[in-house]
Amino acid sequence: MACKQYFYFMQAIGKIIEKKLREKGMSVSEFARRIATNRNNAYDIFARKSVDTSLLLKISKVLDNDFFQYYITDETKTQIASDPSNQYTTSSEIKRLSGKIELLQKEILILEERLTDKDKIIELMKKVQK
C-alpha cells in the first residue's frame, strides 16, 4: 500500500502556489485543467497548509516552479530524511550513490577487459593444442 507523504511549510503552501499562479498570469480554470481537477479544488489547494507530494510535483511542473524549496527548516528535513518510513532521496544520498555508480562502472570495464583477455587465452590454448 502506497503511503502518502505531505510537506509542511512555514507559510501556507497554498498561498505560495496561488501567488505563483497569479505571477504566471494563468487562470484558475487553466491551472485546474492542467492538474486534472476542477476550479473548486484549485481554490481549496490555495487554502491548504500542506499538499500531498504527488500533487505538489504536478503543480511544480505546471507552474514551472520548485515548490519543494519552500520546505520548513533544515532540522525538519533531517528528521524526515532519518525516518525510514519516508522514501525520498536527499541530495547527499544522490551524491553518494552517484559515486558508487561511477565505481561500479569502472569495475564493469575492468571485468570486460578481463573477459576479453580470457577469450584471447582460450584461443591461444586451442592453437597450441592443435
C-alpha positions as CSV (number, residue, x, y, z in Angstrom):
1,M,0.0,0.0,0.0
2,A,1.5,3.4,-1.0
3,C,2.0,5.9,1.8
4,K,1.1,9.5,1.0
5,Q,3.7,11.9,2.1
6,Y,3.0,15.6,2.9
7,F,5.3,18.5,3.1
8,Y,4.5,21.2,5.7
9,F,5.6,24.7,5.1
10,M,6.3,27.8,7.3
11,Q,3.6,29.7,5.4
12,A,0.6,28.0,3.8
13,I,1.9,26.4,0.6
14,G,-1.5,27.1,-0.9
15,K,-0.8,30.9,-0.7
16,I,2.6,30.4,-2.3
17,I,1.0,28.4,-5.1
18,E,-1.7,31.0,-5.7
19,K,0.9,33.8,-5.8
20,K,3.0,31.9,-8.4
21,L,-0.1,31.2,-10.4
22,R,-1.0,34.9,-10.5
23,E,2.6,35.8,-11.4
24,K,2.4,33.5,-14.3
25,G,-0.9,35.1,-15.4
26,M,-2.6,31.7,-15.6
27,S,-6.3,31.5,-14.9
28,V,-7.5,29.2,-12.1
29,S,-9.5,27.3,-14.7
30,E,-6.4,26.6,-16.8
31,F,-4.4,25.7,-13.7
32,A,-7.2,23.3,-12.6
33,R,-7.4,21.7,-16.0
34,R,-3.6,21.1,-16.1
35,I,-3.5,19.4,-12.7
36,A,-6.6,17.3,-13.6
37,T,-9.0,18.8,-11.1
38,N,-11.8,21.4,-11.1
39,R,-11.8,25.1,-10.1
40,N,-13.3,24.5,-6.6
41,N,-10.5,22.0,-5.8
42,A,-7.9,24.5,-7.1
43,Y,-9.3,27.2,-4.7
44,D,-9.1,24.5,-2.0
45,I,-5.4,24.0,-2.8
46,F,-4.8,27.7,-2.3
47,A,-6.2,27.5,1.3
48,R,-4.0,24.5,2.3
49,K,-1.1,24.4,4.7
50,S,0.1,21.1,3.3
51,V,0.0,19.3,0.0
52,D,0.4,15.7,-1.0
53,T,3.8,15.3,-2.7
54,S,2.4,13.8,-5.9
55,L,0.1,16.8,-6.2
56,L,2.9,19.2,-5.4
57,L,5.0,17.7,-8.1
58,K,2.2,18.2,-10.6
59,I,1.8,21.8,-9.5
60,S,5.5,22.4,-9.7
61,K,5.6,21.2,-13.3
62,V,2.5,23.1,-14.4
63,L,3.8,26.4,-12.8
64,D,7.4,25.7,-13.7
65,N,8.4,26.3,-10.1
66,D,10.1,24.0,-7.4
67,F,7.6,24.3,-4.6
68,F,9.6,21.8,-2.6
69,Q,12.2,24.6,-2.0
70,Y,9.8,26.3,0.5
71,Y,10.2,23.4,2.9
72,I,10.2,24.4,6.6
73,T,13.7,24.0,8.1
74,D,16.9,22.0,7.7
75,E,16.1,20.4,11.1
76,T,12.8,19.1,9.8
77,K,14.4,17.9,6.6
78,T,16.9,15.9,8.7
79,Q,14.1,14.4,10.8
80,I,12.2,13.4,7.7
81,A,15.3,12.0,6.0
82,S,16.2,9.9,9.0
83,D,12.7,8.5,9.2
84,P,12.7,5.1,7.4
85,S,9.0,5.5,6.5
86,N,9.9,8.4,4.2
87,Q,11.2,7.1,0.9
88,Y,12.8,10.1,-0.8
89,T,16.4,10.6,-1.6
90,T,18.4,13.6,-0.3
91,S,21.0,15.4,-2.4
92,S,23.8,14.0,-0.2
93,E,22.4,10.5,-0.8
94,I,22.2,11.2,-4.5
95,K,25.9,12.3,-4.5
96,R,26.9,9.2,-2.5
97,L,25.0,6.9,-4.9
98,S,26.5,8.7,-8.0
99,G,30.0,8.0,-6.7
100,K,29.0,4.3,-6.1
101,I,27.7,4.1,-9.7
102,E,30.9,5.6,-11.0
103,L,33.0,3.0,-9.2
104,L,30.7,0.2,-10.4
105,Q,31.0,1.4,-14.0
106,K,34.8,1.3,-13.6
107,E,34.6,-2.2,-12.2
108,I,32.5,-3.3,-15.2
109,L,35.1,-2.0,-17.6
110,I,37.9,-3.9,-15.8
111,L,35.8,-7.1,-15.8
112,E,35.1,-6.7,-19.5
113,E,38.8,-6.3,-20.2
114,R,39.4,-9.5,-18.1
115,L,36.8,-11.3,-20.1
116,T,38.4,-10.2,-23.4
117,D,41.8,-11.4,-22.0
118,K,40.3,-14.7,-21.0
119,D,38.9,-15.2,-24.5
120,K,42.3,-14.5,-26.0
121,I,44.0,-17.0,-23.7
122,I,41.4,-19.7,-24.6
123,E,42.1,-19.1,-28.3
124,L,45.8,-19.3,-27.8
125,M,45.4,-22.6,-25.9
126,K,43.3,-24.0,-28.7
127,K,46.0,-23.2,-31.2
128,V,48.7,-24.7,-29.0
129,Q,46.7,-28.0,-28.6
130,K,46.4,-28.4,-32.4
